[in-house]
């Protein structure tokens, strides 16, 4: 048996978006946010992961958070009220 533990993917990714703003997002694109600078982004990511080793990764390229609404989060049209 091998003593090698499987390497888990990072939980949070830190990088810059196409406008050079600092972004933190989870690997599934379900949550994240923008930050004023790199240090704040990393500080928040480390806090959110409890400082877990390898839970945060700096992205080599552009990071874009998904700000679209899924079907569950989309506002629903209200039926016309009876007058």
MOPAC internal coordinates of N, CA, C and O (Angstrom, degrees):
PM7 1SCF
backbone

  N    0.0000 0     0.00 0     0.00 0    0    0    0
  C    1.4487 1     0.00 0     0.00 0    1    0    0
  C    1.5147 1   110.26 1     0.00 0    2    1    0
  O    1.2310 1   121.41 1   -34.18 1    3    2    1
  N    1.3045 1   114.90 1   145.82 1    3    2    1
  C    1.4533 1   121.07 1  -179.99 1    5    3    2
  C    1.5209 1   110.17 1   -93.38 1    6    5    3
  O    1.2310 1   120.88 1   -35.20 1    7    6    5
  N    1.3258 1   115.93 1   144.80 1    7    6    5
  C    1.4658 1   121.31 1   176.76 1    9    7    6
  C    1.5189 1   112.10 1   -91.61 1   10    9    7
  O    1.2310 1   120.21 1  -170.39 1   11   10    9
  N    1.3036 1   117.20 1     9.61 1   11   10    9
  C    1.4580 1   121.06 1  -179.39 1   13   11   10
  C    1.5193 1   109.26 1   -81.36 1   14   13   11
  O    1.2310 1   121.05 1   -53.90 1   15   14   13
  N    1.3431 1   115.60 1   126.10 1   15   14   13
  C    1.4539 1   119.48 1   177.13 1   17   15   14
  C    1.5198 1   108.64 1   -89.96 1   18   17   15
  O    1.2310 1   120.14 1   -35.01 1   19   18   17
  N    1.3197 1   117.34 1   144.99 1   19   18   17
  C    1.4623 1   119.14 1   179.56 1   21   19   18
  C    1.5181 1   110.53 1   -63.36 1   22   21   19
  O    1.2310 1   121.01 1   -38.43 1   23   22   21
  N    1.3089 1   115.68 1   141.57 1   23   22   21
  C    1.4581 1   120.35 1  -179.59 1   25   23   22
  C    1.5281 1   108.92 1   -85.43 1   26   25   23
  O    1.2310 1   121.08 1   -59.25 1   27   26   25
  N    1.3246 1   115.54 1   120.75 1   27   26   25
  C    1.4546 1   120.82 1   179.12 1   29   27   26
  C    1.5185 1   109.83 1   -83.38 1   30   29   27
  O    1.2310 1   120.09 1   -33.54 1   31   30   29
  N    1.3349 1   117.42 1   146.46 1   31   30   29
  C    1.4631 1   119.47 1   176.16 1   33   31   30
  C    1.5272 1   109.38 1   -68.05 1   34   33   31
  O    1.2310 1   120.08 1   -23.71 1   35   34   33
  N    1.3224 1   117.45 1   156.29 1   35   34   33
  C    1.4703 1   119.21 1   179.38 1   37   35   34
  C    1.5206 1   110.46 1   -63.92 1   38   37   35
  O    1.2310 1   120.85 1   -32.20 1   39   38   37
  N    1.3236 1   115.97 1   147.80 1   39   38   37
  C    1.4704 1   120.32 1   177.18 1   41   39   38
  C    1.5148 1   111.07 1   -79.15 1   42   41   39
  O    1.2310 1   120.35 1   142.21 1   43   42   41
  N    1.3516 1   116.94 1   -37.79 1   43   42   41
  C    1.4536 1   121.03 1  -177.57 1   45   43   42
  C    1.5229 1   110.41 1  -127.06 1   46   45   43
  O    1.2310 1   121.26 1   -35.09 1   47   46   45
  N    1.3131 1   115.20 1   144.91 1   47   46   45
  C    1.4607 1   122.41 1   179.67 1   49   47   46
  C    1.5239 1   107.64 1  -117.86 1   50   49   47
  O    1.2310 1   120.90 1   -46.70 1   51   50   49
  N    1.3304 1   115.88 1   133.30 1   51   50   49
  C    1.4570 1   122.52 1   179.31 1   53   51   50
  C    1.5266 1   108.17 1  -115.04 1   54   53   51
  O    1.2310 1   120.43 1   -46.87 1   55   54   53
  N    1.3172 1   116.78 1   133.13 1   55   54   53
  C    1.4556 1   120.67 1   178.23 1   57   55   54
  C    1.5115 1   110.51 1  -172.34 1   58   57   55
  O    1.2310 1   120.86 1    11.05 1   59   58   57
  N    1.3222 1   115.95 1  -168.95 1   59   58   57
  C    1.4541 1   121.05 1   179.13 1   61   59   58
  C    1.5166 1   110.22 1  -112.44 1   62   61   59
  O    1.2310 1   121.21 1   -36.85 1   63   62   61
  N    1.3441 1   115.28 1   143.15 1   63   62   61
  C    1.4553 1   119.69 1   177.01 1   65   63   62
  C    1.5263 1   109.47 1   -82.87 1   66   65   63
  O    1.2310 1   120.20 1     4.73 1   67   66   65
  N    1.3177 1   117.22 1  -175.27 1   67   66   65
  C    1.4595 1   121.17 1  -176.22 1   69   67   66
  C    1.5287 1   113.10 1   -67.91 1   70   69   67
  O    1.2310 1   120.21 1   170.12 1   71   70   69
  N    1.3386 1   117.20 1    -9.88 1   71   70   69
  C    1.4631 1   121.60 1   177.83 1   73   71   70
  C    1.5324 1   111.11 1  -105.79 1   74   73   71
  O    1.2310 1   120.44 1  -167.12 1   75   74   73
  N    1.3343 1   116.77 1    12.88 1   75   74   73
  C    1.4706 1   124.29 1   179.28 1   77   75   74
  C    1.5300 1   113.32 1    66.93 1   78   77   75
  O    1.2310 1   120.15 1  -158.96 1   79   78   77
  N    1.3414 1   117.32 1    21.04 1   79   78   77
  C    1.4625 1   121.11 1   173.31 1   81   79   78
  C    1.5249 1   107.70 1   -86.21 1   82   81   79
  O    1.2310 1   120.25 1   -33.82 1   83   82   81
  N    1.3269 1   117.14 1   146.18 1   83   82   81
  C    1.4631 1   120.93 1   179.43 1   85   83   82
  C    1.5201 1   110.28 1   -80.48 1   86   85   83
  O    1.2310 1   121.20 1   -46.67 1   87   86   85
  N    1.3234 1   115.31 1   133.33 1   87   86   85
  C    1.4583 1   123.33 1  -173.97 1   89   87   86
  C    1.5210 1   109.91 1  -127.28 1   90   89   87
  O    1.2310 1   120.90 1   -39.21 1   91   90   89
  N    1.3287 1   115.88 1   140.79 1   91   90   89
  C    1.4679 1   122.69 1   167.54 1   93   91   90
  C    1.5091 1   105.95 1  -120.75 1   94   93   91
  O    1.2310 1   120.08 1   -48.89 1   95   94   93
  N    1.3332 1   117.45 1   131.11 1   95   94   93
  C    1.4676 1   120.79 1   175.78 1   97   95   94
  C    1.5163 1   109.18 1  -145.80 1   98   97   95
  O    1.2310 1   120.99 1   -26.05 1   99   98   97
  N    1.3141 1   115.71 1   153.95 1   99   98   97
  C    1.4578 1   118.78 1   177.00 1  101   99   98
  C    1.5228 1   108.86 1   -79.17 1  102  101   99
  O    1.2310 1   120.91 1   -15.56 1  103  102  101
  N    1.3075 1   115.87 1   164.44 1  103  102  101
  C    1.4747 1   119.71 1  -173.38 1  105  103  102
  C    1.5243 1   113.22 1   -66.65 1  106  105  103
  O    1.2310 1   120.05 1   160.42 1  107  106  105
  N    1.3170 1   117.51 1   -19.58 1  107  106  105
  C    1.4628 1   121.07 1   179.01 1  109  107  106
  C    1.5255 1   112.21 1   -94.45 1  110  109  107
  O    1.2310 1   120.37 1   175.01 1  111  110  109
  N    1.3220 1   116.90 1    -4.99 1  111  110  109
  C    1.4569 1   120.17 1  -179.29 1  113  111  110
  C    1.5177 1   113.68 1    74.70 1  114  113  111
  O    1.2310 1   119.91 1  -159.72 1  115  114  113
  N    1.3273 1   117.78 1    20.28 1  115  114  113
  C    1.4618 1   121.19 1  -176.56 1  117  115  114
  C    1.5195 1   113.43 1   -87.41 1  118  117  115
  O    1.2310 1   120.06 1   155.13 1  119  118  117
  N    1.3331 1   117.49 1   -24.87 1  119  118  117
  C    1.4571 1   120.04 1   178.73 1  121  119  118
  C    1.5186 1   109.21 1  -149.90 1  122  121  119
  O    1.2310 1   121.30 1   -17.71 1  123  122  121
  N    1.3049 1   115.12 1   162.29 1  123  122  121
  C    1.4567 1   119.76 1   179.66 1  125  123  122
  C    1.5097 1   110.62 1   165.64 1  126  125  123
  O    1.2310 1   120.91 1     7.57 1  127  126  125
  N    1.3377 1   115.86 1  -172.43 1  127  126  125
  C    1.4478 1   119.67 1   179.84 1  129  127  126
  C    1.5097 1   111.57 1  -171.46 1  130  129  127
  O    1.2310 1   120.95 1    -8.72 1  131  130  129
  N    1.3404 1   115.78 1   171.28 1  131  130  129
  C    1.4604 1   122.64 1   177.80 1  133  131  130
  C    1.5157 1   108.81 1  -104.79 1  134  133  131
  O    1.2310 1   120.99 1   -29.66 1  135  134  133
  N    1.3462 1   115.72 1   150.34 1  135  134  133
  C    1.4576 1   121.50 1  -176.90 1  137  135  134
  C    1.5224 1   110.25 1  -135.13 1  138  137  135
  O    1.2310 1   121.17 1   -23.09 1  139  138  137
  N    1.3400 1   115.36 1   156.91 1  139  138  137
  C    1.4599 1   120.40 1  -176.22 1  141  139  138
  C    1.5192 1   112.92 1   -70.95 1  142  141  139
  O    1.2310 1   120.21 1   150.92 1  143  142  141
  N    1.3313 1   117.21 1   -29.08 1  143  142  141
  C    1.4610 1   119.45 1   178.52 1  145  143  142
  C    1.5264 1   110.77 1  -155.11 1  146  145  143
  O    1.2310 1   121.48 1    -6.82 1  147  146  145
  N    1.3118 1   114.77 1   173.18 1  147  146  145
  C    1.4717 1   121.91 1  -176.44 1  149  147  146
  C    1.5328 1   111.34 1   -61.24 1  150  149  147
  O    1.2310 1   120.55 1   136.04 1  151  150  149
  N    1.3267 1   116.56 1   -43.96 1  151  150  149
  C    1.4676 1   120.44 1  -177.69 1  153  151  150
  C    1.5233 1   111.40 1   -60.26 1  154  153  151
  O    1.2310 1   120.08 1   136.71 1  155  154  153
  N    1.3356 1   117.46 1   -43.29 1  155  154  153
  C    1.4707 1   120.78 1   178.75 1  157  155  154
  C    1.5218 1   110.95 1   -65.16 1  158  157  155
  O    1.2310 1   120.14 1   140.20 1  159  158  157
  N    1.3183 1   117.34 1   -39.80 1  159  158  157
  C    1.4667 1   120.90 1   179.44 1  161  159  158
  C    1.5278 1   110.61 1   -63.35 1  162  161  159
  O    1.2310 1   120.64 1   134.05 1  163  162  161
  N    1.3215 1   116.38 1   -45.95 1  163  162  161
  C    1.4675 1   120.03 1   179.92 1  165  163  162
  C    1.5217 1   110.58 1   -66.95 1  166  165  163
  O    1.2310 1   120.05 1   138.20 1  167  166  165
  N    1.3287 1   117.52 1   -41.80 1  167  166  165
  C    1.4642 1   121.50 1   179.17 1  169  167  166
  C    1.5314 1   110.33 1   -58.23 1  170  169  167
  O    1.2310 1   120.30 1   134.56 1  171  170  169
  N    1.3234 1   117.03 1   -45.44 1  171  170  169
  C    1.4599 1   120.73 1   179.83 1  173  171  170
  C    1.5305 1   111.20 1   -65.49 1  174  173  171
  O    1.2310 1   120.26 1   135.86 1  175  174  173
  N    1.3191 1   117.10 1   -44.14 1  175  174  173
  C    1.4643 1   120.52 1  -179.70 1  177  175  174
  C    1.5294 1   111.10 1   -61.95 1  178  177  175
  O    1.2310 1   120.64 1   138.00 1  179  178  177
  N    1.3281 1   116.38 1   -42.00 1  179  178  177
  C    1.4722 1   119.66 1   178.65 1  181  179  178
  C    1.5248 1   111.09 1   -66.04 1  182  181  179
  O    1.2310 1   120.30 1   141.75 1  183  182  181
  N    1.3302 1   117.03 1   -38.25 1  183  182  181
  C    1.4580 1   120.32 1   177.33 1  185  183  182
  C    1.5259 1   110.34 1   -63.73 1  186  185  183
  O    1.2310 1   120.46 1   133.51 1  187  186  185
  N    1.3303 1   116.73 1   -46.49 1  187  186  185
  C    1.4695 1   121.34 1  -177.22 1  189  187  186
  C    1.5270 1   112.40 1   -63.67 1  190  189  187
  O    1.2310 1   119.79 1   150.57 1  191  190  189
  N    1.3182 1   118.01 1   -29.43 1  191  190  189
  C    1.4653 1   120.80 1  -179.30 1  193  191  190
  C    1.5210 1   112.45 1   -97.48 1  194  193  191
  O    1.2310 1   120.38 1  -176.63 1  195  194  193
  N    1.3255 1   116.87 1     3.37 1  195  194  193
  C    1.4592 1   119.96 1  -179.48 1  197  195  194
  C    1.5152 1   112.57 1    66.64 1  198  197  195
  O    1.2310 1   120.08 1  -157.03 1  199  198  197
  N    1.3240 1   117.46 1    22.97 1  199  198  197
  C    1.4604 1   121.56 1   179.55 1  201  199  198
  C    1.5183 1   113.64 1    70.38 1  202  201  199
  O    1.2310 1   120.22 1  -160.30 1  203  202  201
  N    1.3310 1   117.19 1    19.70 1  203  202  201
  C    1.4691 1   121.15 1  -178.93 1  205  203  202
  C    1.5417 1   110.63 1   -61.00 1  206  205  203
  O    1.2310 1   120.00 1   -45.20 1  207  206  205
  N    1.3173 1   117.60 1   134.80 1  207  206  205
  C    1.4644 1   120.05 1   178.93 1  209  207  206
  C    1.5261 1   111.51 1   -59.57 1  210  209  207
  O    1.2310 1   120.92 1   -43.46 1  211  210  209
  N    1.3053 1   115.85 1   136.54 1  211  210  209
  C    1.4696 1   123.90 1   176.77 1  213  211  210
  C    1.5268 1   114.16 1    63.40 1  214  213  211
  O    1.2310 1   119.59 1  -163.47 1  215  214  213
  N    1.3247 1   118.39 1    16.53 1  215  214  213
  C    1.4668 1   120.38 1  -179.93 1  217  215  214
  C    1.5246 1   111.69 1   -85.50 1  218  217  215
  O    1.2310 1   120.39 1   163.12 1  219  218  217
  N    1.3280 1   116.87 1   -16.88 1  219  218  217
  C    1.4633 1   122.08 1  -179.22 1  221  219  218
  C    1.5206 1   108.20 1  -121.22 1  222  221  219
  O    1.2310 1   121.13 1   -43.46 1  223  222  221
  N    1.3382 1   115.45 1   136.54 1  223  222  221
  C    1.4678 1   120.08 1   179.18 1  225  223  222
  C    1.5176 1   108.96 1  -131.47 1  226  225  223
  O    1.2310 1   120.90 1   -40.26 1  227  226  225
  N    1.3305 1   115.89 1   139.74 1  227  226  225
  C    1.4590 1   121.05 1   172.63 1  229  227  226
  C    1.5125 1   107.80 1   -85.24 1  230  229  227
  O    1.2310 1   120.35 1   -53.27 1  231  230  229
  N    1.3066 1   116.93 1   126.73 1  231  230  229
  C    1.4617 1   121.97 1  -178.37 1  233  231  230
  C    1.5238 1   109.92 1   -79.40 1  234  233  231
  O    1.2310 1   120.10 1   -42.50 1  235  234  233
  N    1.3308 1   117.41 1   137.50 1  235  234  233
  C    1.4613 1   120.27 1   178.32 1  237  235  234
  C    1.5277 1   112.83 1   -76.66 1  238  237  235
  O    1.2310 1   120.05 1   160.12 1  239  238  237
  N    1.3152 1   117.52 1   -19.88 1  239  238  237
  C    1.4643 1   120.88 1  -177.02 1  241  239  238
  C    1.5106 1   111.69 1  -122.78 1  242  241  239
  O    1.2310 1   121.24 1    21.44 1  243  242  241
  N    1.3036 1   115.23 1  -158.56 1  243  242  241
  C    1.4633 1   122.38 1  -178.30 1  245  243  242
  C    1.5261 1   110.00 1   -73.97 1  246  245  243
  O    1.2310 1   120.93 1   -43.23 1  247  246  245
  N    1.3291 1   115.83 1   136.77 1  247  246  245
  C    1.4646 1   122.79 1   177.20 1  249  247  246
  C    1.5182 1   107.24 1  -115.90 1  250  249  247
  O    1.2310 1   120.31 1   -57.71 1  251  250  249
  N    1.3046 1   117.02 1   122.29 1  251  250  249
  C    1.4603 1   121.51 1   178.10 1  253  251  250
  C    1.5225 1   109.22 1  -118.94 1  254  253  251
  O    1.2310 1   120.19 1   -60.55 1  255  254  253
  N    1.3361 1   117.25 1   119.45 1  255  254  253
  C    1.4600 1   118.49 1   174.86 1  257  255  254
  C    1.5163 1   109.87 1   -71.63 1  258  257  255
  O    1.2310 1   120.76 1   -32.02 1  259  258  257
  N    1.3180 1   116.16 1   147.98 1  259  258  257
  C    1.4586 1   121.26 1   177.86 1  261  259  258
  C    1.5203 1   107.64 1   -85.81 1  262  261  259
  O    1.2310 1   120.71 1   -70.68 1  263  262  261
  N    1.3114 1   116.25 1   109.32 1  263  262  261
  C    1.4630 1   119.88 1  -178.55 1  265  263  262
  C    1.5208 1   112.25 1  -103.61 1  266  265  263
  O    1.2310 1   120.77 1  -171.11 1  267  266  265
  N    1.3334 1   116.12 1     8.89 1  267  266  265
  C    1.4614 1   118.77 1   177.67 1  269  267  266
  C    1.5249 1   109.97 1   -75.16 1  270  269  267
  O    1.2310 1   120.69 1   -25.61 1  271  270  269
  N    1.3037 1   116.28 1   154.39 1  271  270  269
  C    1.4595 1   121.34 1   178.78 1  273  271  270
  C    1.5243 1   109.51 1   -92.76 1  274  273  271
  O    1.2310 1   120.79 1   -45.46 1  275  274  273
  N    1.3215 1   116.09 1   134.54 1  275  274  273
  C    1.4626 1   118.49 1   174.78 1  277  275  274
  C    1.5300 1   108.83 1   -81.92 1  278  277  275
  O    1.2310 1   120.48 1    -3.90 1  279  278  277
  N    1.3114 1   116.68 1   176.10 1  279  278  277
  C    1.4691 1   120.56 1  -176.55 1  281  279  278
  C    1.5209 1   112.63 1   -59.16 1  282  281  279
  O    1.2310 1   119.97 1   145.85 1  283  282  281
  N    1.3341 1   117.66 1   -34.15 1  283  282  281
  C    1.4601 1   120.74 1  -178.64 1  285  283  282
  C    1.5266 1   111.55 1   -71.30 1  286  285  283
  O    1.2310 1   120.01 1   148.78 1  287  286  285
  N    1.3330 1   117.59 1   -31.22 1  287  286  285
  C    1.4550 1   120.76 1  -173.92 1  289  287  286
  C    1.5271 1   113.15 1   -94.81 1  290  289  287
  O    1.2310 1   119.78 1   170.26 1  291  290  289
  N    1.3221 1   118.03 1    -9.74 1  291  290  289
  C    1.4576 1   120.45 1  -177.79 1  293  291  290
  C    1.5219 1   110.36 1   -68.19 1  294  293  291
  O    1.2310 1   120.89 1   -40.77 1  295  294  293
  N    1.3265 1   115.91 1   139.23 1  295  294  293
  C    1.4716 1   117.67 1   176.79 1  297  295  294
  C    1.5203 1   110.55 1   -62.68 1  298  297  295
  O    1.2310 1   120.71 1   -37.76 1  299  298  297
  N    1.2894 1   116.24 1   142.24 1  299  298  297
  C    1.4661 1   121.88 1   179.67 1  301  299  298
  C    1.5339 1   109.65 1   -96.03 1  302  301  299
  O    1.2310 1   121.10 1   -37.45 1  303  302  301
  N    1.3036 1   115.50 1   142.55 1  303  302  301
  C    1.4600 1   120.02 1   175.90 1  305  303  302
  C    1.5248 1   107.75 1   -72.42 1  306  305  303
  O    1.2310 1   121.13 1   -42.70 1  307  306  305
  N    1.3101 1   115.45 1   137.30 1  307  306  305
  C    1.4629 1   119.79 1   178.01 1  309  307  306
  C    1.5125 1   109.81 1   -86.23 1  310  309  307
  O    1.2310 1   120.36 1   -38.51 1  311  310  309
  N    1.3101 1   116.92 1   141.49 1  311  310  309
  C    1.4665 1   118.26 1   175.65 1  313  311  310
  C    1.5260 1   109.38 1   -67.04 1  314  313  311
  O    1.2310 1   120.34 1   -30.63 1  315  314  313
  N    1.3156 1   116.96 1   149.37 1  315  314  313
  C    1.4760 1   118.05 1   179.38 1  317  315  314
  C    1.5169 1   110.30 1   -60.63 1  318  317  315
  O    1.2310 1   121.23 1   -40.01 1  319  318  317
  N    1.3084 1   115.25 1   139.99 1  319  318  317
  C    1.4706 1   118.78 1  -179.05 1  321  319  318
  C    1.5316 1   109.46 1   -79.59 1  322  321  319
  O    1.2310 1   121.57 1   -32.84 1  323  322  321
  N    1.3025 1   114.59 1   147.16 1  323  322  321
  C    1.4764 1   119.40 1   178.51 1  325  323  322
  C    1.5197 1   108.56 1   -75.38 1  326  325  323
  O    1.2310 1   120.70 1   -52.53 1  327  326  325
  N    1.2938 1   116.27 1   127.47 1  327  326  325
  C    1.4712 1   119.11 1  -178.46 1  329  327  326
  C    1.4937 1   111.26 1  -100.42 1  330  329  327
  O    1.2310 1   120.10 1   180.00 1  331  330  329

